[in-house]
């Protein structure tokens, strides 16, 4: 023992510690901390300070203290020490570390860092799948980042893992959170284990935008128009609104979210986001109210909830993004009635009342240019194949209809087929009898979106959609359509215009001796309609339900 102590003293002196670190004390030796610092003690002091700051409702400095505490760690506690006494102490210290991680995560959630904490939480839950608190925070962060489906999947994965590993269901806190998410009732800002007061109305700044599209390309004209109309500050009595519309897979949501992230600093009081396919208007209002800091019971009628929501937006500069709107009725209660805010809406419906009442900017998103399409393919592909064969890449872009969703699917196929040239995929698409199937990757494919669009059509309009795919020419007029449909000219025009409103056909101008309006298919949309006409497809079957 004496030899070991002497060796340790020499190590301390070599490290520059002038004071006596190990002193003799009956019946053995004692480590003196006078004038020295011990990392484990410093860690505990910082955690204690963070707890005090949290109790004082000072989450930002509390989080800083915890970051300092966790920065002291360089690996597992007492790594390399295998004595029995060390195992118990190491387990205690490692548990204290995990508790500090959970406490810091809770504070970051309270500070609105829902998106930035997602990656860390996913890794932590993967490493510690039985820690309910971490899973709770991950679900909360996913939900507040607009990833409701992912939050529910996280719960299901945890339930399955818990039952398989220990034979028990998840705890009551997790089950209550799961039920709240199912009902789309936004959970309160306080989180288990952190006793803090709610921030007041002025301090509650929601940051709910989903992640930006990593492969967003082009749309400079649309963004310039949005900047000009939405950011000029001249609308004092009402909030400016932009309605972004276009065919399925054309990139409406990507444009809205990209612009929202780029201009978020212009809206210091927060950014709200809702996918209107998930939940009804009242559910969205309740979620927005909680995100804005509303406490206590919420109104049970949409009109009452809208009144409270608009009251909380008074005097604030908040950006509101409403994705996948299907009607004016769906969005009218979600629109501010005073100036200062800004609203982006995406969808394929006409929303004539919105245009009339609010003088909204209407942007129809067109297919990408050839240069933008090739840039999209190159950015997703991340190798030299697209640049080495520009002619084949342009042909591939054309076969994808210059539609972002189809372009990315094509690039994804090339990513998995590293031995394919771009020309190999071009030839495959040109020879295929079902190009949309070749361009379908996963559940969110262009075909799946067009199938959903079909199911939303009135049966009579859906029938016209299928029958019009018989026309050999991509462009046609109402007289040609009437012959194919077996209707008079007026009825054919009505059916065509309904398809134009649904963003499934495009009006391209007038021609002929009498200046008739001419209409055009996007090639991939026509291929979908033709497939539904000639094959037993899910979209066709759904029409008879």
VEXFITOR-254814 format. One line per field, with one value per residue (C-alpha): residue number from 1; chain; x, y, z. Coordinates in pm, 1 decimal. Each point is the difference from the previous one (the first is absolute). Layout:
BEGIN
seq: c(NUM,...)
mol: c(A,...)
px: c(X,...)
py: c(Y,...)
pz: c(Z,...)
***
This chain:
BEGIN
seq: c(1,2,3,4,5,6,7,8,9,10,11,12,13,14,15,16,17,18,19,20,21,22,23,24,25,26,27,28,29,30,31,32,33,34,35,36,37,38,39,40,41,42,43,44,45,46,47,48,49,50,51,52,53,54,55,56,57,58,59,60,61,62,63,64,65,66,67,68,69,70,71,72,73,74,75,76,77,78,79,80,81,82,83,84,85,86,87,88,89,90,91,92,93,94,95,96,97,98,99,100,101,102,103,104,105,106,107,108,109,110,111,112,113,114,115,116,117,118,119,120,121,122,123,124,125,126,127,128,129,130,131,132,133,134,135,136,137,138,139,140,141,142,143,144,145,146,147,148,149,150,151,152,153,154,155,156,157,158,159,160,161,162,163,164,165,166,167,168,169,170,171,172,173,174,175,176,177,178,179,180,181,182,183,184,185,186,187,188,189,190,191,192,193,194,195,196,197,198,199,200,201,202,203,204,205,206,207,208,209,210,211,212,213,214,215,216,217,218,219,220,221,222,223,224,225,226,227,228,229,230,231,232,233,234,235,236,237,238,239,240,241,242,243,244,245,246,247,248,249,250,251,252,253,254,255,256,257,258,259,260,261,262,263,264,265,266,267,268,269,270,271,272,273,274,275,276,277,278,279,280,281,282,283,284,285,286,287,288,289,290,291,292,293,294,295,296,297,298,299,300,301,302,303,304,305,306,307,308,309,310,311,312,313,314,315,316,317,318,319,320,321,322,323,324,325,326,327,328,329,330,331,332,333,334,335,336,337,338,339,340,341,342,343,344,345,346,347,348,349,350,351,352,353,354,355,356,357,358,359,360,361,362,363,364,365,366,367,368,369,370,371,372,373,374,375,376,377,378,379,380,381,382,383,384,385,386,387,388,389,390,391,392,393,394,395,396,397,398,399,400,401,402,403,404,405,406,407,408,409,410,411,412,413,414,415,416,417,418,419,420,421,422,423,424,425,426,427,428,429,430,431,432,433,434,435,436,437,438,439,440,441,442,443,444,445,446,447,448,449,450,451,452,453,454,455,456,457,458,459,460,461,462,463,464,465,466,467,468,469,470,471,472,473,474,475,476,477,478,479,480,481,482,483,484,485,486,487,488,489,490,491,492,493,494,495,496,497,498,499,500,501,502,503,504,505,506,507,508,509,510,511,512,513,514,515,516,517,518,519,520,521,522,523,524,525,526,527,528,529,530,531,532,533,534,535,536,537,538,539,540,541,542,543,544,545)
mol: c(A,A,A,A,A,A,A,A,A,A,A,A,A,A,A,A,A,A,A,A,A,A,A,A,A,A,A,A,A,A,A,A,A,A,A,A,A,A,A,A,A,A,A,A,A,A,A,A,A,A,A,A,A,A,A,A,A,A,A,A,A,A,A,A,A,A,A,A,A,A,A,A,A,A,A,A,A,A,A,A,A,A,A,A,A,A,A,A,A,A,A,A,A,A,A,A,A,A,A,A,A,A,A,A,A,A,A,A,A,A,A,A,A,A,A,A,A,A,A,A,A,A,A,A,A,A,A,A,A,A,A,A,A,A,A,A,A,A,A,A,A,A,A,A,A,A,A,A,A,A,A,A,A,A,A,A,A,A,A,A,A,A,A,A,A,A,A,A,A,A,A,A,A,A,A,A,A,A,A,A,A,A,A,A,A,A,A,A,A,A,A,A,A,A,A,A,A,A,A,A,A,A,A,A,A,A,A,A,A,A,A,A,A,A,A,A,A,A,A,A,A,A,A,A,A,A,A,A,A,A,A,A,A,A,A,A,A,A,A,A,A,A,A,A,A,A,A,A,A,A,A,A,A,A,A,A,A,A,A,A,A,A,A,A,A,A,A,A,A,A,A,A,A,A,A,A,A,A,A,A,A,A,A,A,A,A,A,A,A,A,A,A,A,A,A,A,A,A,A,A,A,A,A,A,A,A,A,A,A,A,A,A,A,A,A,A,A,A,A,A,A,A,A,A,A,A,A,A,A,A,A,A,A,A,A,A,A,A,A,A,A,A,A,A,A,A,A,A,A,A,A,A,A,A,A,A,A,A,A,A,A,A,A,A,A,A,A,A,A,A,A,A,A,A,A,A,A,A,A,A,A,A,A,A,A,A,A,A,A,A,A,A,A,A,A,A,A,A,A,A,A,A,A,A,A,A,A,A,A,A,A,A,A,A,A,A,A,A,A,A,A,A,A,A,A,A,A,A,A,A,A,A,A,A,A,A,A,A,A,A,A,A,A,A,A,A,A,A,A,A,A,A,A,A,A,A,A,A,A,A,A,A,A,A,A,A,A,A,A,A,A,A,A,A,A,A,A,A,A,A,A,A,A,A,A,A,A,A,A,A,A,A,A,A,A,A,A,A,A,A,A,A,A,A,A,A,A,A,A,A,A,A,A,A,A,A,A,A,A,A,A,A,A,A,A,A,A,A,A,A,A,A,A,A,A,A,A,A,A,A,A,A,A,A,A)
px: c(0.0,278.8,168.2,-328.2,-52.1,353.1,-52.9,-325.4,164.2,274.9,-259.3,-180.8,326.9,98.4,-339.8,84.9,-199.7,209.6,-227.7,0.3,-282.6,17.5,48.8,49.3,-303.0,-61.7,-71.5,123.1,8.0,-231.1,-34.3,16.5,-192.1,129.7,109.1,-95.2,-298.4,-166.8,-204.3,-267.7,-48.3,-7.1,-258.6,-225.7,36.8,-101.8,-300.0,-107.7,33.8,-209.9,-271.0,-2.7,-25.1,-281.6,-193.1,46.8,-159.0,328.7,21.3,268.1,274.1,-106.7,59.4,341.3,99.2,-98.1,195.9,308.0,-59.7,-33.7,304.8,212.9,-65.4,251.2,-141.7,-148.0,55.4,319.6,87.3,276.5,-47.6,-131.8,-4.4,-337.9,-32.2,46.2,-283.9,-257.5,129.9,24.6,-362.0,-107.1,192.9,-124.7,-358.4,57.8,129.4,-312.9,-222.4,187.8,-48.3,-373.6,-17.6,183.3,-226.8,-308.8,133.6,82.3,-354.0,-132.0,219.0,-154.8,298.3,-222.1,158.4,364.3,-31.7,-158.9,318.0,155.1,-319.9,-32.9,355.2,-62.2,-323.3,174.7,275.3,-233.6,-336.5,-138.1,39.6,-359.3,96.0,219.6,-272.4,-251.6,223.3,58.1,-374.2,-57.1,275.0,-129.2,-355.9,102.7,212.8,-303.7,88.3,-313.3,17.4,361.9,-95.5,-267.1,247.6,248.9,-266.8,-86.2,367.4,48.9,-306.5,115.6,354.6,-116.9,-231.8,263.8,282.9,-163.5,-359.3,-147.4,-186.5,133.0,-60.8,-308.6,174.2,85.5,-346.5,-160.6,225.8,-88.4,-371.2,46.0,180.4,-270.8,-260.6,227.2,-8.6,329.9,173.1,83.8,348.2,91.0,159.9,38.6,271.8,41.3,-201.0,-9.2,-265.3,-155.8,156.9,-232.7,-162.4,289.2,258.9,-174.4,156.8,-104.5,247.2,-198.7,129.1,96.3,351.4,96.8,20.4,368.3,-43.8,-210.1,95.7,-115.7,-331.3,179.3,-291.6,-253.0,219.0,52.1,-377.3,-53.4,265.6,-155.4,-358.2,45.9,292.5,-57.1,-167.6,-272.5,-289.0,-84.5,-357.1,31.2,259.1,126.1,-82.2,155.2,-171.4,243.8,-167.1,101.2,-22.4,84.9,373.9,92.0,158.4,-260.9,89.3,373.9,-37.1,-207.8,230.3,318.2,-131.1,-121.0,343.3,173.5,-221.9,-61.2,211.1,-263.3,-252.4,162.7,-317.6,5.0,-93.1,-303.2,-44.4,-290.0,-57.1,-374.5,-36.6,63.5,-290.7,-285.4,3.6,-81.8,292.9,235.9,-131.5,55.6,355.4,73.6,-146.5,224.6,301.1,-78.8,-15.8,-370.9,-68.0,-301.4,-306.6,-32.8,-322.6,-189.9,-152.3,215.4,-130.5,79.8,342.5,68.8,-91.9,245.5,267.8,-36.2,11.9,332.1,139.9,-81.3,319.5,217.3,200.8,-63.0,42.0,-277.4,38.9,-312.9,91.2,-237.0,-311.4,-302.6,-256.8,-48.1,-215.3,300.6,224.9,-230.9,17.9,380.6,51.8,99.7,-225.0,266.0,325.4,348.0,-26.8,45.2,-175.3,119.6,-256.7,70.1,-253.9,-167.0,-352.8,-126.4,-58.8,-187.2,-135.8,353.2,103.3,-309.4,-5.1,371.0,153.1,245.9,296.3,-64.2,311.0,-31.6,318.4,108.6,231.5,370.8,205.0,239.1,298.5,-176.4,-100.7,357.2,123.2,-252.4,118.6,364.4,-53.2,-186.3,226.8,321.0,232.1,129.0,-250.4,-245.2,276.5,179.5,-308.3,-189.2,-205.3,-122.5,-65.0,-217.9,-191.1,-50.3,-129.5,-252.6,-115.6,-57.7,-214.9,241.5,-196.4,213.3,-153.9,56.0,351.0,98.3,-145.3,209.9,312.4,-79.7,-12.2,341.6,133.0,-92.2,117.4,356.9,85.2,-265.2,75.6,-256.8,-61.8,-89.8,-285.3,-108.3,-31.3,-184.4,-255.0,-44.5,-72.3,-211.2,-372.9,-44.5,235.3,-162.7,75.9,365.8,-3.9,-162.4,222.6,-168.5,-352.7,22.8,29.7,-148.3,-237.2,-120.1,-65.8,-188.1,-200.9,-102.9,-93.2,-222.4,-178.2,-82.1,-181.2,-372.2,-61.5,-120.4,315.5,221.1,-153.8,79.7,355.5,45.2,-178.8,187.9,324.9,-112.0,81.4,315.2,100.2,131.2,-186.0,-372.5,-310.3,-350.0,-139.7,252.2,-74.3,-376.7,47.4,201.3,-233.8,-323.0,-135.3,-102.4,254.6,-114.5,12.0,344.1,123.4,-135.1,173.4,328.2,-6.6,-60.7,314.3,187.7,-114.4,129.9,341.8,-27.7,-31.2,150.9,-163.2,269.5,-163.6,-223.7,36.4,-190.1,-223.1,-236.0,257.5,-103.8,160.1,252.4,102.2,306.4,89.9,323.0,140.5,25.7,-352.6,-133.8,186.8,-166.1,-346.0,63.6,117.6,-315.8,-205.5,161.4,97.6,-155.6,183.7,-55.9,-115.9,-259.2,-125.8,-40.8,-244.9,-263.4,20.0)
py: c(0.0,242.3,-55.0,76.0,317.8,115.3,-59.7,199.5,290.0,6.5,5.0,293.9,194.4,-68.7,138.1,327.7,-39.1,180.5,-60.7,-333.1,-194.4,-329.3,42.7,-258.1,-33.6,-279.2,-274.7,60.9,277.6,280.9,195.7,374.2,228.1,323.3,217.2,-271.5,-84.6,-340.7,-53.7,-214.0,260.4,283.3,-195.0,-37.1,370.4,106.5,-234.9,139.4,354.4,-93.8,-135.7,330.7,204.2,-221.5,56.7,376.1,-36.6,77.9,-281.1,152.2,37.3,-333.5,-164.2,169.0,-137.1,-350.7,30.7,93.7,-296.2,-248.4,143.8,-132.3,-356.5,-172.2,-353.0,-251.5,78.0,-149.8,-156.9,-257.6,-49.1,-350.9,-25.4,-96.3,334.6,181.8,-185.3,126.3,357.7,-4.2,-114.7,283.8,262.2,-128.3,18.2,358.4,79.7,-140.7,194.7,317.2,-81.2,-42.5,324.2,192.0,-150.8,110.7,354.2,10.6,-109.9,274.4,249.1,-109.8,-196.0,-284.1,-53.8,42.6,-260.3,-266.0,-165.0,-25.8,-141.4,-262.9,-117.9,-3.0,-196.9,-245.0,-49.9,-4.1,-130.0,-70.7,354.5,124.1,362.4,17.9,-160.6,251.9,290.1,-147.4,-36.1,355.4,138.7,-191.9,118.5,363.2,-21.3,-98.4,-372.5,-137.5,-336.5,-48.3,76.2,-270.0,-245.4,78.2,-93.5,-326.3,-96.5,70.2,-200.5,-299.2,19.7,37.0,-300.6,-214.5,94.3,29.2,-111.7,339.0,270.5,355.1,235.7,213.0,325.6,-144.9,-145.8,334.1,180.5,-256.6,56.6,379.0,-30.6,-230.0,262.8,273.8,175.4,184.3,-95.7,270.6,149.6,-144.7,-343.1,-277.9,61.8,372.1,221.5,330.2,261.4,61.2,286.5,290.6,97.5,220.1,-270.5,-285.0,-13.3,-308.9,-133.3,-272.6,-4.3,-342.8,-48.9,175.1,-205.7,-87.0,-28.4,310.9,144.0,305.4,183.8,337.7,175.2,-132.7,97.0,348.1,46.5,-126.2,238.0,290.5,-60.5,-153.0,198.4,355.6,103.7,207.1,-215.1,173.2,-123.6,-358.7,-274.3,-79.5,-347.4,-211.3,-306.3,-241.4,-245.8,-248.6,-360.2,-294.2,-42.0,340.1,132.0,226.4,-90.6,17.1,354.3,112.0,-153.1,120.3,356.2,-17.8,-102.8,265.8,277.6,-131.2,281.3,245.3,-160.9,21.0,-106.2,-347.8,-231.4,-232.4,-297.7,-241.1,-283.2,37.5,-364.4,-90.3,97.2,245.2,379.2,-3.9,-233.5,230.0,302.2,-176.3,-88.1,355.6,142.3,-219.0,88.9,368.1,-47.2,-47.2,-156.4,-164.8,-141.3,76.7,93.2,-295.3,188.5,97.1,358.5,53.1,-159.7,217.8,313.7,-89.3,-93.9,329.7,186.2,-165.2,102.9,368.1,204.0,-294.9,-76.4,-370.6,-202.6,-258.6,-284.8,-203.7,-302.0,-202.9,216.6,-154.2,281.4,355.9,-131.1,-195.4,307.7,293.2,-35.5,-23.5,338.6,303.5,304.5,261.4,105.3,-113.5,-370.8,-184.2,-312.3,-259.6,-252.1,-294.5,-217.3,-90.1,130.3,321.3,201.9,272.5,150.3,40.3,186.8,220.2,87.7,31.1,96.2,-282.8,-53.0,-313.1,-181.8,-296.9,-205.9,-122.8,-288.2,71.6,122.6,-240.4,156.9,-18.2,-360.6,-100.2,184.8,-191.8,-332.5,94.4,118.8,-315.4,-238.7,143.7,-159.3,76.7,-204.4,285.8,243.0,-252.8,-50.1,332.1,-114.7,-313.1,204.9,241.7,-293.8,-141.8,337.2,4.6,-353.4,115.9,287.8,243.2,-80.9,11.8,-309.5,-212.8,140.0,-98.3,-346.0,-42.0,117.5,-234.9,-293.7,95.1,32.0,-361.1,-118.1,126.2,-210.1,171.7,292.3,278.3,-129.5,-343.9,147.8,216.4,-305.5,-189.7,280.2,37.6,-370.9,-45.5,-47.5,154.0,294.8,113.8,-337.2,41.8,343.5,-117.3,-18.0,-66.9,99.3,368.1,-40.6,208.2,-288.0,-7.6,374.5,-23.8,-290.8,221.7,277.8,-243.5,-107.9,363.1,50.2,-31.4,-333.5,178.7,215.9,-300.1,-182.1,297.7,0.4,-358.0,33.8,313.4,-194.9,-162.3,320.3,-53.2,367.2,141.8,327.5,-4.9,220.7,-49.0,-120.4,-284.5,-81.5,-7.1,-261.2,-223.9,49.7,-31.3,327.5,337.2,281.9,181.7,-312.2,-87.3,349.9,-34.7,-334.5,128.9,314.8,-209.8,-198.0,326.9,117.0,-328.5,67.9,-314.2,186.8,329.5,275.1,109.1,270.8,40.0,-126.2,-103.8,209.0,97.9,47.5,-305.6,-59.6,-279.3,-229.0,-210.1,-311.4,-24.2,-320.8,-194.1,104.2,-126.5,-327.7,-37.0,68.6,-245.3,-265.8,48.2,-37.1,-321.0,-182.4,-99.9,254.3,112.4,341.6,-153.6,-242.5,274.3,186.6,-267.1,-19.0)
pz: c(0.0,95.9,-336.3,-182.0,203.0,-72.3,-369.5,2.4,184.1,-262.5,-279.3,163.1,42.4,-361.0,-107.5,176.4,321.3,261.0,297.8,176.3,-161.2,190.6,373.4,272.2,227.4,247.3,-79.3,-357.4,-258.8,-108.7,-325.8,73.3,-235.7,151.7,-290.8,-248.8,-218.5,-31.7,-314.3,166.2,274.2,-253.2,-199.4,304.3,85.2,-350.7,-0.3,337.7,-135.6,-304.0,229.8,192.5,-320.5,-123.5,321.7,-57.4,-347.3,-176.8,-255.1,-226.3,267.0,149.0,-337.0,-25.9,341.4,-105.7,-323.7,204.0,229.5,-284.3,-179.0,289.1,-111.3,-228.2,7.7,246.8,367.8,148.4,-332.4,29.3,376.2,62.2,380.6,156.3,180.2,-332.6,-171.7,249.5,-10.2,-379.3,-27.7,231.9,-197.3,-336.4,125.8,118.6,-345.6,-167.1,240.0,-95.5,-368.9,59.0,198.2,-274.8,-266.4,191.5,26.3,-370.3,-79.2,223.6,-186.4,-330.5,-134.8,-118.3,-339.9,102.6,276.5,-222.0,-126.0,345.9,146.1,-270.3,71.7,376.3,-30.5,-230.7,258.6,303.3,-128.7,349.4,135.0,-15.0,63.5,-309.9,-211.7,139.8,-102.5,-347.3,-59.3,121.9,-224.5,-302.1,54.4,44.4,-315.1,-206.5,-0.1,157.6,-176.6,111.0,361.0,-7.8,-153.9,278.3,254.6,-176.7,-26.5,369.9,100.2,-202.5,137.2,360.8,-20.7,-169.8,238.0,341.9,-51.5,96.9,-190.5,-19.7,292.3,50.9,-103.0,-339.7,-47.9,90.6,-248.4,-267.2,60.5,-19.8,-332.2,-136.3,91.1,-138.1,336.4,24.6,328.7,251.0,-5.9,338.6,-19.7,257.6,256.7,-67.4,232.7,-187.0,-51.4,-340.1,-186.6,-49.6,-326.8,-113.0,71.7,-181.5,-345.6,-200.0,-256.8,-172.4,-357.4,-134.5,-131.2,-321.5,-317.0,-42.0,-379.1,-61.0,-339.7,-195.1,51.4,0.2,-175.3,250.6,294.6,-141.3,-31.3,354.7,133.3,-188.0,116.5,344.8,140.9,-120.9,328.1,-167.1,127.4,327.4,47.4,-117.6,-20.2,-352.4,-132.3,-274.8,-144.6,-163.9,-234.6,-268.2,-109.0,228.7,66.0,-145.2,323.9,161.3,358.4,-71.7,-133.4,299.0,262.4,-170.0,-21.9,360.5,127.6,-208.2,136.5,354.4,147.4,-127.8,235.7,345.0,182.8,-150.8,-283.9,2.7,-232.2,-53.8,-246.0,-49.0,-101.1,365.3,224.0,-37.2,28.1,371.4,67.6,-191.3,192.2,331.6,-98.1,-114.8,321.7,214.5,-212.3,49.3,377.7,73.3,339.0,155.0,-177.4,-370.4,-185.4,-142.7,-295.5,-301.0,-7.5,369.6,-35.9,-306.0,195.6,275.7,-253.9,-184.1,329.4,85.1,-340.2,59.3,0.5,-99.1,-311.4,-58.5,-319.1,-49.1,-251.5,-83.0,-211.3,-223.0,24.4,-169.9,40.2,120.7,286.4,124.8,29.0,75.2,379.6,-17.8,-167.5,211.2,-12.8,74.9,-162.3,93.7,-72.5,-329.2,-130.9,-251.4,-124.3,-229.0,-179.5,-328.5,63.5,-158.2,321.9,-192.0,324.2,132.6,-314.0,15.8,371.0,72.3,-336.5,49.8,-228.9,-208.4,-119.4,-233.6,21.5,-343.3,-89.4,36.3,-294.2,-169.8,179.4,337.5,-64.3,-82.4,308.7,212.3,-139.8,54.1,358.4,103.6,-190.3,150.4,-255.4,-348.0,-201.7,-61.1,-99.8,-221.5,-218.6,-27.2,-300.2,179.2,314.3,-199.0,-149.1,349.1,122.2,-283.9,76.5,358.7,-124.5,171.4,316.8,320.0,158.2,-311.5,-49.7,352.1,-45.9,-314.2,182.0,288.5,-241.6,-134.3,355.1,70.7,-342.9,7.5,-306.1,-214.8,-228.1,-32.5,-352.5,137.7,201.5,-294.9,-223.9,270.9,40.4,-376.1,-40.0,311.2,-30.0,345.8,42.2,324.3,157.0,-98.6,167.3,323.6,308.2,333.2,97.1,-95.2,-376.8,-279.8,-79.2,362.3,-6.0,-328.1,140.2,293.0,-240.9,-191.3,315.9,78.0,-332.1,-56.5,-180.9,-314.7,-8.6,76.0,-294.2,-224.7,135.2,-113.0,-334.4,-106.7,16.6,-330.0,-188.8,-201.9,2.2,324.0,-74.4,-75.8,7.0,140.4,-333.2,-14.6,362.2,-63.9,-273.2,231.8,296.7,-197.4,142.4,-136.7,-18.1,316.6,216.5,-137.4,87.4,354.8,49.8,-142.0,213.6,311.0,-84.0,-54.3,344.6,144.5,-162.0,-214.0,-331.3,-110.0,-208.0,-246.5,-212.9,-301.9,-353.9,-311.8,-226.5,282.1,272.8,197.2,338.4,-15.4,283.8,66.1,192.2,192.7,-144.9,326.6,101.4,-333.8,46.3,339.6,-144.4,-284.0,243.7,207.8,-317.4,-118.4,319.6,332.3,214.9,358.8,-121.1,-229.1,263.3,257.2,-221.8,40.9,380.4)
***
